[in-house]
């Protein structure tokens, strides 16, 4: 009897690995075998972290890796270089891996579930005759934007290199939020060279893969993004994935979680703590770091602040003189936090966030208001959802020098924490989103629909083998 065998491959970034691993755990809980393919560099980080315990049967989840084409000392935060390197080397390496797996007739790959940012996988799937599904770890609206590239070019919103041509807000449809072309996901990743590489090697490949894929599954909900799912009904919402396994620890972290912050939270009053975390990519200069530090001190409120270590593993920032002594136990600093558990803690009052999609979904799923501080890529659009559509948070504004000042930060925190309407909106959206998770509801139904499709493909393959 052949196993139903899925190969899953994420883009090598924290916010992509974690949700696809959650989806893979859902697959294994339904009896599917999963080979999860990270890059060598990412695989090492995941397996060395506390998140390496993936909490599913070892015979159903196999963690493997292939090279990304970069040298060990190369900077993988250079997304242009990383994306181009992967595009050039990884297709051949993935094909080699699949051929090796398929030597065992009972283990042959039934389908590939690829992160939509790994659109090049389409070439491998077509060449090897394997069905392809795309996984969207970001908002459905961002995927819809990538699928609308040709229309944006035809309408002269962008040129053939993805560069914005008009300084005006645009809508993909009347039911979707306004978008600023300057903040299109490929237009605000880095310098102009990096942006063009991302557009050519990633976004254009996304469009091809999305059109050709048999299924597209998204870590989102119809309730949150009705307009995007209506515009492209091929996209199937199966989120929020990170809210489906509250009884188990999240998997796929690149750093070890510091769980001492949970004990510290237990000692704080209900609804009193400012939680501050900016994901795995955000970088501040020293001046901006100091402004944030002093603002948190000025609030006189307890705060939990995730200060991520630098590439060397050590702290890249210097705190203001005497800072740690002044804040004492009122501030808790950690290098990485168990975020789902933190946001679900009754002591947390609000979430100062970079607005990455995982963080956005976790905040919404836990009814926590946001202070929005996007850094790059899709985060600016996610802020639009939070502040303008769902009305569950407030944004921060930079001064004329490009700095978010301590006064701006403390002012927005004060406004947010005193705004009853925002808190009520956050709780209302929490109820709507979490209603999708229960048995018999949309998440469960859509996930079952997708798994049934995977099984049907396996049955078809077995019939073909029998008829040979």
Order of alpha helices (4+ residues) and beta strands (2+ residues): beta-alpha-beta-alpha-beta-alpha-beta-alpha-beta-alpha-alpha-beta-beta-alpha-alpha-beta-alpha-beta-alpha-beta-alpha-beta-alpha-beta-alpha-beta-alpha-beta-alpha-beta-alpha-alpha-alpha
